[in-house]
Amino acid sequence: MASAAKKKTTKAKKPAAKAASTSETGKPASQLIDARIRELGDWRGETLARMRELILDADPDIVEEWKWSNPVWSRNGIICTGESYKTHVKLTFARGASVPDPSKIFNSSLEGNMRRAIDIKEGEQVDARAFKTLIKAAVARNGSPAKKR
């Protein structure tokens, strides 16, 4: 009975990555991402939390990581990073230049040969369905894990 009572919580359900990797600090990446969202404490934290949820909803095998002092989402390679600035939240797709974007969500770093990014300013919303499609395309671009020989 005691274990059933422990499961009950008043916190909102958080998205769960398949496996949360540990960072260079030894803390789970998911905890560091949670802390960053809380630390921002404004629209940027809310935006980062919403985009995180969409990323993890798009593919249950995505792994959360913490690199370069930022959240990183990966599956068979980096999908995107989540950076926060004073005026916007930036999601940078490592191989975005080779990912199909029929909905034209990418709006930053468009001139590069490799990366593409999405800058989200206060009050802006990203189309959830189109964003999840972009995440799935980035996962497909990364392909399957390399086979061991």
C-alpha positions as CSV (number, residue, x, y, z in Angstrom):
1,M,0.0,0.0,0.0
2,A,2.8,2.4,0.8
3,S,4.3,2.1,-2.6
4,A,1.0,3.0,-4.3
5,A,0.8,6.2,-2.2
6,K,4.3,7.1,-3.2
7,K,3.4,7.0,-6.9
8,K,0.8,9.7,-6.5
9,T,2.2,13.2,-7.2
10,T,0.9,16.7,-7.8
11,K,3.6,17.5,-10.3
12,A,2.7,17.7,-14.0
13,K,3.8,14.8,-16.0
14,K,7.2,15.5,-17.7
15,P,8.1,14.1,-21.0
16,A,10.6,11.3,-20.7
17,A,13.4,10.6,-23.0
18,K,14.3,7.0,-23.7
19,A,17.5,7.3,-21.8
20,A,18.9,10.3,-20.1
21,S,22.6,10.5,-20.4
22,T,24.8,11.9,-17.8
23,S,26.7,15.1,-18.4
24,E,30.3,16.0,-17.7
25,T,29.1,17.0,-14.2
26,G,27.9,13.5,-13.5
27,K,24.3,14.7,-13.2
28,P,21.6,13.3,-15.5
29,A,21.0,15.5,-18.5
30,S,17.3,15.6,-17.8
31,Q,17.9,17.2,-14.4
32,L,20.2,19.8,-15.9
33,I,17.6,20.6,-18.6
34,D,14.9,20.9,-15.9
35,A,17.2,23.2,-14.0
36,R,17.8,25.4,-17.1
37,I,14.0,25.7,-17.7
38,R,13.5,26.8,-14.0
39,E,16.5,29.1,-14.1
40,L,15.1,31.0,-17.1
41,G,11.8,31.4,-15.3
42,D,10.1,33.4,-18.0
43,W,8.7,32.9,-21.5
44,R,12.1,31.5,-22.6
45,G,11.8,28.6,-20.1
46,E,8.2,28.0,-21.1
47,T,9.2,27.9,-24.8
48,L,12.1,25.6,-24.1
49,A,9.9,23.3,-22.1
50,R,7.2,23.2,-24.9
51,M,9.8,22.5,-27.6
52,R,11.4,19.8,-25.4
53,E,8.0,18.1,-25.0
54,L,7.4,18.2,-28.8
55,I,10.8,16.8,-29.5
56,L,10.3,13.9,-27.0
57,D,6.8,13.3,-28.3
58,A,8.0,13.1,-31.9
59,D,10.2,10.0,-31.3
60,P,10.3,7.9,-28.1
61,D,13.9,6.8,-28.7
62,I,15.4,10.3,-28.5
63,V,18.0,10.8,-25.9
64,E,18.5,13.9,-23.9
65,E,22.1,15.1,-23.4
66,W,23.9,18.1,-21.9
67,K,26.7,19.5,-24.0
68,W,28.3,22.9,-24.3
69,S,26.2,24.0,-21.3
70,N,23.0,23.4,-23.4
71,P,20.3,20.8,-23.8
72,V,21.0,18.5,-26.7
73,W,18.6,15.9,-28.2
74,S,20.1,13.0,-30.1
75,R,19.3,9.7,-31.8
76,N,22.1,8.1,-33.8
77,G,23.7,11.5,-33.7
78,I,22.7,15.0,-32.7
79,I,19.2,16.1,-33.8
80,C,19.3,19.6,-32.3
81,T,20.5,21.8,-29.4
82,G,18.4,24.2,-27.4
83,E,20.0,27.6,-26.6
84,S,18.4,30.5,-24.8
85,Y,19.3,34.1,-25.4
86,K,17.8,37.4,-24.1
87,T,15.6,37.9,-27.1
88,H,14.9,34.3,-28.4
89,V,15.2,30.6,-27.9
90,K,17.2,28.9,-30.7
91,L,16.9,25.3,-31.8
92,T,19.9,24.5,-33.9
93,F,19.7,21.3,-36.1
94,A,23.1,19.8,-36.6
95,R,22.4,18.5,-40.1
96,G,19.5,20.9,-40.8
97,A,20.7,21.8,-44.3
98,S,20.0,18.3,-45.5
99,V,16.7,17.9,-43.7
100,P,13.5,18.5,-45.7
101,D,11.5,21.6,-44.4
102,P,8.4,21.8,-46.5
103,S,6.7,24.0,-43.9
104,K,9.6,26.5,-43.9
105,I,10.1,26.3,-40.1
106,F,13.8,27.0,-40.3
107,N,14.3,30.8,-40.0
108,S,17.9,31.2,-39.0
109,S,21.4,30.0,-40.2
110,L,19.9,29.5,-43.6
111,E,23.1,30.3,-45.5
112,G,25.2,27.5,-43.9
113,N,26.1,24.2,-45.6
114,M,25.4,22.1,-42.6
115,R,23.2,23.6,-39.8
116,R,19.8,25.2,-39.8
117,A,18.0,26.8,-36.9
118,I,14.7,28.0,-35.6
119,D,14.7,31.3,-33.6
120,I,11.6,31.6,-31.4
121,K,10.9,35.1,-30.0
122,E,8.6,36.0,-27.2
123,G,4.9,35.4,-28.2
124,E,5.8,33.4,-31.3
125,Q,4.4,29.9,-31.7
126,V,5.8,27.0,-33.7
127,D,3.4,24.8,-35.5
128,A,3.5,21.6,-33.4
129,R,2.7,19.2,-36.2
130,A,5.2,20.7,-38.6
131,F,7.8,20.8,-35.9
132,K,7.3,17.1,-35.1
133,T,7.6,16.2,-38.8
134,L,10.9,18.1,-38.9
135,I,12.2,16.2,-35.8
136,K,11.2,12.9,-37.5
137,A,13.0,14.0,-40.7
138,A,16.1,14.9,-38.7
139,V,16.0,11.5,-37.0
140,A,15.7,9.8,-40.4
141,R,18.6,11.8,-41.7
142,N,20.8,10.5,-38.9
143,G,19.8,7.0,-39.9
144,S,20.4,3.7,-38.0
145,P,23.1,3.2,-35.5
146,A,26.4,1.9,-37.0
147,K,26.6,-1.9,-36.8
148,K,29.4,-3.4,-34.7
149,R,31.8,-5.5,-36.7
